[in-house]
Amino acid sequence: MLSKRIIPCLDVRNGKLTKGVKFKGNVDIGDPVETAKKYYEEGADEIVFYDITASAEARGIFLDVVEKVASQIFIPFSVGGGINTVQDMRDVLLAGAEKVSVNSGAVKNPDIISEGAARFGSQCIVLGMDVKRVEKSDDIPSGFEIVIHGGRKHMGMDALEWAKTGEALGAGEICLNSIDADGTKDGYDLELTRLISESVRIPVIASGGAGHPSHMVDAVTKGKASAALIASIVHYGEWTVPDIKKYMAEQGVIIRNIW
């Protein structure tokens, strides 16, 4: 059985580490470079970096921050936000990332997934999905809708169908974020996580809602996710990465880098 990954997420706004709840009320809480280095040293399996306003502001990602983070960590590093072209992907990879996460840009231009996979390999392409619960309908039979631009724009797209499409186009991984659970610390949306995880063959990262290590255990067992994204729980010092990994291992989850 493959080890489950614990992945701290750095949401960055104007070069500062920030955090909100359900994509709203963001406050700056620190320096992303120092924070990434800390999590790397604590044994995080990967780091995810999102420039959370790049798409909404129609600008490119802050490559200088990406370069600084990449110089401090030596684990897989995924970067997303404002990536709309293969050239954007190339710039981010050259800045030191191992993976690029496409979200709004892929919804507007799905070909970017296949073009990126052909150019850099599927292992480099992460499909980021921001998802919100809605009433089931003919257009959204799963009851989960894709939203873009940091949760600002509803797309009328069914999340399950989009996940399958992204996989078919060449995405090597899905980062699945529940807007309803984001920042609440009440746990991941396990129904959504399991639905997507069981419907695709590529790894799925559960995101949104972690408040206790038991939530990560649930995400990778009940939710069938390959990894769990964490933010508030470690940003505010409630738990450390080593303590989370120790807890999960004690619950029988196979984990790497346990000190």
Steps between C-alpha positions, in 0.01 A plus 500: 500500500630847412583744777255782555638851466460803724526822301503846661339765280625856478239745372688813396360847438729790403799291604366428850367177649126541551201298620125538484183299555298378202722718277398818688638729771866430426757640742878501460667267747867471409780457253454217246871433458571457870183297547579265210850439638356421843257241362772344286725464803212348699454222245222614267474276193431785260418870501222666302517873420199692369509861386132536590419826321703457180209371290245749631747785444590368152874501565783253512623326811763655726798307367746664736317349799493161327877518446563591864286214628659251259847600624407401856323165459603169345171315472241509220363851458175577316406851392169640380324828435474693176640219284327533163754395239773242445749787526363577847559137590854513367575818697378344825695178445815695417448700821539176694163329521463129425128526421260763369139520613249624244154600613316799353722497192419135430125555536517779242742312274505123568763449229759645734489170692583285198751753366678516835499122540647456152771758566598424858340163586177419681687472829551878488135592442265534797135581434384731778125483557310748719162344568177616663192299598186594305160351428521205265382580147528377144815708456648408839375148580762439769390804700854639494578801279831635372575862591798707391680826574541415867137402543366815339353353180263202470547306178195272481740204459463169678810428712492126441488536123775762508724268704454222245566744215815630665633149543423415137682813385816398683494641853716288727335598826195686635501744791138504613398797713159529664412868530227414751754337732797731433645648818217373720714240681192274504652234276518430129193443284531123503207445264662718236847357561388139470283572195794640305763260637297195401418639154853570372821297490737786578587612857258738672610747767225585750489871583292726718395464862779330696481586870627183669721212387196272512368696203808404299453137600140519378606664172739220405286214633131586470564754223747276314734796434869450429600807699364767731562871460532696825518870578339665806575204728874555459511870411354592840717256693219273615682191372842441348569287195687236708215478753245459221705223339549325833125509568417363156757222531352402835164464323652255253559738207823440308697823521849607389759708687390431858766638731 
